[in-house]
């Protein structure tokens, strides 16, 4: 009886997987539609395929979702240009989804080349199977052509104080605009642009009190030359809050190491030297901390 139950379960799982891939193939045809309603239906219907083991590992699933999402965004954008009423929040959510779907699709997009005569896989000189991509060119084209839209979504969220979505959109843009394929296709953004975007990503994270992420992106922005909007104060404040959290847990060595790393790239920051002195004082006393306090005054009278 137990074997029969296990066999039945296996059959049901296989049937479910087969059904999901059959559904994805049907939806793939529909994803080329220019009808917003049809594209929205694709996005709604394909959701179960994201969690099915077989369909979730198939590039067609994520390619289809991304194609439908970018298609829907483009149709809504056309409506907006024609001054027809559209839900801009939904537009930006669809755009974010399209970006995520295509990022899932890219690493899955590999097809083994097969010899038409023998039906056997073609081999490279080192004996490995020859692999080609099927959707990557189209995916990369869609991602790079929507870079400006993603940055625009970040600005919209920022103006609305929607910090979480703003941080995500700015991060997506910065990652995309510095990617290998953006560089290869000549559409990578200049450092001056990326530094500004990283600042606003960090600023949004700071507002959410995600100080570790904020500190990381403030640091990236400064390394790229960004100096506006009191970035040094924001970066230092993020670090101070993180260090205080470590000190509250008596993690003195961890706090010291963290400050030392920060000082390597920002040795003229008096506040960092002051924080270093405070950290040393808590553990070893004021005499041990005095050199760091003096250094703080020296670099920032």
SULJOQUI-V321112 format. One record per residue. SS is DSSP state (2 for helix, 1 for strand, 0 for the rest). NEAR is the number of other C-alpha atoms within 10 Angstrom. D_FIRST is the distance of its C-alpha to the first C-alpha in Angstrom with 1 decimal. Layout:
ss=SS near=NEAR d_first=D_FIRST
ss=SS near=NEAR d_first=D_FIRST
This chain:
ss=0 near=6 d_first=0.0
ss=2 near=7 d_first=3.8
ss=2 near=8 d_first=5.5
ss=2 near=9 d_first=5.1
ss=2 near=10 d_first=6.3
ss=2 near=11 d_first=8.8
ss=2 near=12 d_first=9.9
ss=2 near=12 d_first=10.6
ss=2 near=12 d_first=12.5
ss=2 near=12 d_first=14.3
ss=2 near=12 d_first=15.4
ss=2 near=12 d_first=16.6
ss=2 near=14 d_first=18.5
ss=2 near=13 d_first=20.1
ss=2 near=11 d_first=21.0
ss=2 near=17 d_first=22.6
ss=2 near=18 d_first=24.6
ss=2 near=15 d_first=25.8
ss=2 near=14 d_first=26.8
ss=2 near=23 d_first=28.7
ss=2 near=20 d_first=30.6
ss=2 near=13 d_first=31.4
ss=2 near=17 d_first=32.8
ss=2 near=26 d_first=34.8
ss=2 near=15 d_first=36.4
ss=2 near=13 d_first=37.4
ss=2 near=23 d_first=38.8
ss=2 near=21 d_first=40.7
ss=2 near=11 d_first=42.8
ss=2 near=18 d_first=43.6
ss=0 near=26 d_first=44.6
ss=0 near=14 d_first=47.8
ss=0 near=16 d_first=49.0
ss=0 near=14 d_first=52.1
ss=0 near=14 d_first=51.0
ss=2 near=17 d_first=50.4
ss=2 near=10 d_first=48.1
ss=2 near=17 d_first=45.9
ss=2 near=25 d_first=45.9
ss=2 near=17 d_first=44.9
ss=2 near=15 d_first=42.0
ss=2 near=24 d_first=40.8
ss=2 near=20 d_first=40.9
ss=2 near=11 d_first=38.9
ss=2 near=14 d_first=36.3
ss=0 near=20 d_first=35.6
ss=2 near=14 d_first=34.7
ss=2 near=13 d_first=30.9
ss=2 near=23 d_first=31.4
ss=2 near=17 d_first=32.9
ss=0 near=11 d_first=29.7
ss=0 near=16 d_first=27.2
ss=2 near=13 d_first=26.8
ss=2 near=16 d_first=27.8
ss=2 near=24 d_first=30.6
ss=2 near=21 d_first=32.0
ss=0 near=16 d_first=32.7
ss=0 near=19 d_first=34.4
ss=2 near=21 d_first=38.2
ss=2 near=21 d_first=38.2
ss=2 near=27 d_first=36.5
ss=2 near=28 d_first=39.3
ss=2 near=27 d_first=42.0
ss=2 near=26 d_first=41.2
ss=2 near=31 d_first=41.3
ss=2 near=29 d_first=44.4
ss=2 near=26 d_first=46.2
ss=2 near=29 d_first=45.5
ss=2 near=28 d_first=46.6
ss=2 near=25 d_first=49.8
ss=2 near=24 d_first=50.4
ss=2 near=26 d_first=50.2
ss=2 near=24 d_first=52.5
ss=2 near=18 d_first=55.0
ss=2 near=17 d_first=55.1
ss=2 near=21 d_first=55.6
ss=2 near=17 d_first=58.3
ss=2 near=13 d_first=60.1
ss=2 near=13 d_first=60.0
ss=2 near=14 d_first=61.5
ss=2 near=10 d_first=64.3
ss=0 near=9 d_first=65.1
ss=0 near=9 d_first=65.4
ss=0 near=10 d_first=62.5
ss=0 near=10 d_first=60.6
ss=0 near=13 d_first=57.6
ss=0 near=9 d_first=55.5
ss=2 near=15 d_first=56.5
ss=2 near=12 d_first=54.0
ss=2 near=12 d_first=51.2
ss=2 near=20 d_first=52.9
ss=2 near=21 d_first=52.9
ss=2 near=15 d_first=49.2
ss=2 near=23 d_first=48.3
ss=2 near=24 d_first=50.5
ss=2 near=22 d_first=48.8
ss=2 near=17 d_first=45.4
ss=2 near=26 d_first=46.7
ss=2 near=25 d_first=47.9
ss=2 near=15 d_first=44.6
ss=2 near=24 d_first=42.6
ss=2 near=28 d_first=44.9
ss=2 near=18 d_first=44.8
ss=2 near=19 d_first=41.1
ss=2 near=25 d_first=41.5
ss=2 near=19 d_first=44.3
ss=0 near=11 d_first=42.4
ss=0 near=19 d_first=39.5
ss=0 near=19 d_first=42.0
ss=0 near=17 d_first=41.9
ss=1 near=13 d_first=41.4
ss=1 near=14 d_first=41.5
ss=0 near=16 d_first=44.3
ss=1 near=15 d_first=43.4
ss=0 near=11 d_first=45.9
ss=0 near=9 d_first=46.2
ss=0 near=6 d_first=46.9
ss=0 near=8 d_first=44.3
ss=0 near=9 d_first=41.6
ss=0 near=12 d_first=41.5
ss=1 near=15 d_first=42.1
ss=0 near=17 d_first=45.7
ss=1 near=15 d_first=46.7
ss=0 near=10 d_first=49.3
ss=0 near=8 d_first=51.8
ss=0 near=6 d_first=49.8
ss=0 near=8 d_first=46.7
ss=0 near=10 d_first=44.8
ss=1 near=16 d_first=43.5
ss=0 near=15 d_first=46.0
ss=1 near=16 d_first=44.8
ss=1 near=12 d_first=46.5
ss=0 near=14 d_first=46.1
ss=0 near=14 d_first=45.6
ss=0 near=17 d_first=46.2
ss=2 near=18 d_first=48.0
ss=2 near=11 d_first=51.5
ss=2 near=12 d_first=50.9
ss=2 near=21 d_first=49.1
ss=2 near=18 d_first=52.0
ss=2 near=13 d_first=54.5
ss=2 near=18 d_first=52.9
ss=2 near=23 d_first=52.7
ss=2 near=21 d_first=56.3
ss=2 near=12 d_first=57.8
ss=0 near=18 d_first=56.3
ss=2 near=20 d_first=57.6
ss=2 near=13 d_first=60.4
ss=2 near=19 d_first=58.2
ss=2 near=26 d_first=56.0
ss=2 near=18 d_first=59.1
ss=2 near=17 d_first=60.4
ss=2 near=24 d_first=57.2
ss=2 near=29 d_first=57.9
ss=2 near=20 d_first=61.4
ss=2 near=18 d_first=60.3
ss=2 near=21 d_first=57.8
ss=2 near=21 d_first=60.5
ss=2 near=11 d_first=63.0
ss=0 near=10 d_first=60.6
ss=0 near=13 d_first=59.9
ss=0 near=16 d_first=56.2
ss=2 near=22 d_first=56.0
ss=2 near=16 d_first=52.3
ss=2 near=22 d_first=52.3
ss=2 near=28 d_first=55.8
ss=2 near=29 d_first=54.6
ss=2 near=19 d_first=51.6
ss=2 near=29 d_first=53.8
ss=2 near=28 d_first=56.6
ss=2 near=22 d_first=54.2
ss=2 near=19 d_first=52.5
ss=2 near=29 d_first=56.0
ss=2 near=23 d_first=57.2
ss=2 near=14 d_first=54.2
ss=2 near=24 d_first=54.4
ss=2 near=23 d_first=58.2
ss=0 near=16 d_first=58.1
ss=0 near=16 d_first=55.1
ss=2 near=12 d_first=55.6
ss=2 near=17 d_first=55.2
ss=2 near=19 d_first=57.8
ss=2 near=13 d_first=60.2
ss=2 near=9 d_first=59.6
ss=0 near=12 d_first=60.2
ss=0 near=10 d_first=63.3
ss=0 near=16 d_first=62.2
ss=0 near=19 d_first=61.7
ss=0 near=18 d_first=63.5
ss=0 near=11 d_first=66.6
ss=2 near=16 d_first=66.3
ss=2 near=12 d_first=68.5
ss=2 near=14 d_first=66.0
ss=2 near=24 d_first=63.0
ss=2 near=24 d_first=64.8
ss=2 near=23 d_first=65.5
ss=2 near=24 d_first=61.9
ss=2 near=27 d_first=60.6
ss=2 near=28 d_first=63.1
ss=2 near=25 d_first=61.8
ss=2 near=30 d_first=58.2
ss=2 near=33 d_first=59.2
ss=2 near=27 d_first=61.3
ss=2 near=26 d_first=58.3
ss=2 near=24 d_first=56.1
ss=2 near=22 d_first=59.0
ss=2 near=15 d_first=59.1
ss=0 near=14 d_first=55.4
ss=0 near=13 d_first=56.2
ss=0 near=15 d_first=54.0
ss=2 near=22 d_first=56.8
ss=2 near=17 d_first=55.1
ss=2 near=18 d_first=54.4
ss=2 near=28 d_first=57.8
ss=2 near=24 d_first=59.6
ss=2 near=15 d_first=57.8
ss=2 near=23 d_first=58.9
ss=2 near=30 d_first=62.4
ss=2 near=24 d_first=62.7
ss=2 near=18 d_first=61.7
ss=2 near=26 d_first=64.1
ss=2 near=19 d_first=67.0
ss=2 near=13 d_first=66.3
ss=0 near=17 d_first=66.7
ss=0 near=14 d_first=70.1
ss=0 near=23 d_first=69.3
ss=0 near=14 d_first=72.0
ss=0 near=10 d_first=72.1
ss=0 near=12 d_first=70.9
ss=0 near=9 d_first=71.3
ss=2 near=18 d_first=68.4
ss=2 near=18 d_first=69.6
ss=2 near=13 d_first=69.6
ss=2 near=19 d_first=66.1
ss=2 near=24 d_first=64.8
ss=2 near=19 d_first=66.5
ss=2 near=18 d_first=65.3
ss=2 near=22 d_first=61.7
ss=2 near=23 d_first=62.2
ss=2 near=20 d_first=64.0
ss=2 near=14 d_first=61.2
ss=2 near=18 d_first=58.6
ss=2 near=22 d_first=60.8
ss=2 near=16 d_first=61.3
ss=2 near=13 d_first=57.6
ss=2 near=18 d_first=57.5
ss=2 near=18 d_first=60.5
ss=2 near=10 d_first=58.9
ss=0 near=9 d_first=56.2
ss=0 near=13 d_first=58.9
ss=0 near=13 d_first=57.7
ss=2 near=18 d_first=61.3
ss=2 near=14 d_first=60.6
ss=2 near=13 d_first=58.1
ss=2 near=22 d_first=60.7
ss=2 near=19 d_first=63.5
ss=2 near=12 d_first=61.6
ss=2 near=16 d_first=60.7
ss=2 near=19 d_first=64.4
ss=2 near=16 d_first=65.6
ss=2 near=11 d_first=63.5
ss=2 near=17 d_first=64.9
ss=2 near=16 d_first=68.4
ss=2 near=9 d_first=68.2
ss=2 near=11 d_first=68.0
ss=0 near=15 d_first=70.2
ss=0 near=15 d_first=72.8
ss=0 near=15 d_first=75.4
ss=0 near=18 d_first=73.2
ss=2 near=21 d_first=75.1
ss=2 near=20 d_first=72.4
ss=2 near=24 d_first=69.9
ss=2 near=28 d_first=72.5
ss=2 near=20 d_first=72.9
ss=2 near=23 d_first=69.2
ss=2 near=25 d_first=69.2
ss=2 near=24 d_first=72.0
ss=2 near=19 d_first=70.3
ss=2 near=24 d_first=67.1
ss=2 near=21 d_first=69.2
ss=2 near=16 d_first=71.3
ss=2 near=14 d_first=68.2
ss=2 near=14 d_first=67.2
ss=2 near=11 d_first=70.5
ss=0 near=13 d_first=73.3
ss=2 near=15 d_first=75.9
ss=2 near=10 d_first=78.0
ss=2 near=15 d_first=75.1
ss=2 near=21 d_first=74.5
ss=2 near=16 d_first=78.1
ss=2 near=14 d_first=78.1
ss=2 near=21 d_first=75.4
ss=2 near=20 d_first=77.2
ss=2 near=16 d_first=80.3
ss=2 near=20 d_first=78.5
ss=2 near=22 d_first=77.2
ss=2 near=13 d_first=80.8
ss=2 near=12 d_first=82.1
ss=2 near=13 d_first=79.8
ss=0 near=12 d_first=80.0
ss=0 near=8 d_first=83.3
